[in-house]
Amino acid sequence: MSVAECDPKAVPTLCCRTYYHDLLVAGYSAHNVFANGFGYDITLDHHGAVPHNNLWTDIDVGLGKTAMNWSGDREHYPYAGSNNVFWNIYASKMPISQARLSAARTANKYISSWYMRRIERLRGPDLVYFRSAKEQGYAQVAVDMPIDTSSRYIREAGDWLIQYDPGHAVYPKNLYIAQKATQASRLKMPSGPKIKPASYPLQLARS
């Protein structure tokens, strides 16, 4: 699925097989929502020409091997613009490393597969392509997404906001649904009229 050229959409459900460009934003696309989806090994592809201010929430990327494999024409990087939000992105089929399994056996204690998968990390393409922040993108927001913060492009960018606690899942799970549910109350003052968004044309007072 491709969203490009400033084409706002809300995609409520997704079910994908494995493709190189599973879910794709490109060409300055902004204000799109991908939500409540799952797939075998989903790529959240940012395909160049600074797609920005998009929301990805409550998505099971499956194996988690290609989630961060953003791509595109090198003349159009960064592949991602700023302020894309990744909220509750998880990999329910992520392989658990033998080192973690061995450590659990050695300690002779039960550790749930849910927790062991949450302490694994989504690897970035810099491990294969030596990708820099200049190519991958700056100023992304990731909440409850197990990104490998040792990735070169994240360290070089220095402005990714990443909040992740393996022991506690984020609430709400779906940020888009939560925003829609509270939209009416957030746009009203406690005891006043509804506030118009700033994009509305201003009404000049008559003299």
N, C-alpha and C positions, 0 to 999 in steps of 0.2 A: 504494500500500500504506500503510495507516494503522495505527499502533500507539499506543494511548492507555490512560489509566486504569491505570497501573502494570501493564502487561501484558508481562512479560519474554519476549522471543523472540530466536532466533538465525536470521538469514536468510542461508543460505550462498551462494545464487546469485541474480542479478537480471538481467533484460533488459527494458529499458523503451523505449517510444516516448516522444513528448513530451507530458507532461501538466503541469498547473500544480502538482499535489500528487503528485509521483512517489513519493517516499519520505517519509513524514510521521510525526512524533512530536508528541504533544500531551497535554494533561490530566495533567500530572505523571508521564508515562510515564518509566520508568527501567530501567537495566540491560539494554537491548536491544542487539543486534549486527546491523549491516548489513555484509555482507562479500562480496568476490569478485564484483563486479557491473559492468555496463556499460550504456550507453544512449546515445541520440542527443544529448540535452541534459538531463541529470538535475538535478532540484531536490532538495536535501537539506533538505526543508521542516521547520522547527521552527514549530509552529502555535499556540503560545501556552500559557498556564498552566504555565510553567516546566518543560518536559521536561528531565531532567537525567541525568547519569552514563550516557549512551549512547555506544556505540562505532560509528564508521563507518570501515571499513578496506578498502584495496585495491579502490577503486571508480573506474572510468573514467567521468567525467561527460560525456564527449563534447565538445560545443562549449564547454562551460564558461560559457555566457552566463547561466544561471539558477541555478547551484549554490547561491548565497548568498541567493536571493530568498525569505527566510523570510516568513511571512505569518500572518494570523489576526485575530481580533477585537481591536481596540486596547484594549478594556477588560480583556483577559487578557494583556497584555504584562508582562514581557518574553517575546518569542516563544521564547527559549531560556533554560533555567535554567543553572546552572553545571556545569562538569566534563564536558561532552560532549567526546569525543575524536575528532578527525579524523586518521587515520593513512594516509598514502599515498593521497591523493585527487588524481587527475590528470585532465587533459583532453587526450586524444590527438587530438582534432579541433579544438582551439582555433585560430582564425585567427591567422596570424602578421602582425603589423603591417607596413605598407609601409615604415615608417621603418627597421625592423630589416632587412628584405630589401634595401633600398637601401644601408644601411650595410655589409652583407656584400658587396654587389657593388662598392661603392666601395673597400673594403679588399682586394678581389680575393682573398678567402680563403673556403674552404669551412667552413660552420657547419651542423651537422646540424639537420634540422627538429626532432628530438627535443629538442635543447638550446634552440633558439629558442622552442619552445613552453613549455619549462620556465622561461624567463625572462619570459614573458608572465605576467599576473596575472588571477586571478578577480576580476572587479569586483563590488562590493557594491551593494545596492539604495539606498544613500545617495546615489548619483550621480543617481538619478531621484526618489526619495521623500524625500531629505534626512533619512534615518532616524538617530536618535540611539542611543546605547548603552542608554538607558532602554527603548527599544522592542526593539532587536535582541537584547541579552543580554550578560551579563558572564561572565568567567572561563571561556573556552573554551580547549581545548588543540588545537593544530594542528601536526602533524609531517609534513613533506613534502607540504604542500598549498600551492599558489601563491596565497595570499591577498594581496590588495592592502592592504598595511599602512597606506597613506595614507587608507584609508576612515575616515570621520568616526566611526562607531560604535566602531571599534577604538581610535582615538586617545582618544576620550572615556572609554571603559571603562578603559583603562590597565592591565588585568589579564589580557589574552589572552596565553597562552604560545604563541609561534609559532617553530618551528625549521624553516628551509628553506635548502637549498643547491642551486641550480640544476644544479650540476655533478655532484652525487652523489645517487643515489637512496637512500632509506632502506632499512635492513635490520633486521628482516625485513619483507618486503612486506606480509604479512598478520599483523597483531598478534594477532588472535583465534586463528588456527591456532597461532602461536608460544606463546601463553599456554596453550592446551589441551595442546600437546605437552610443555610443561615443568611442567604443573600438579602432577603426582605428585611430581616431584623438589623443587619449591618448597614443598610442604606437608610435607616430611620434614626432620628435623634430620639432620646428617651421620651420626650414629651413634645415633639415638634413635627413639622411636615417632613415628607420624604426628601432626602437630599439627592439632587440630580448629579450624576457623574460629571467630572470636569469637561468631558468631551461635548457636553450639550452646549448649544450656542447660548451665550449670555443674553439676558433680557435687560435692555437698557431702561432705566426708570424714566417715565414720562415727566416732563417739567410742566 
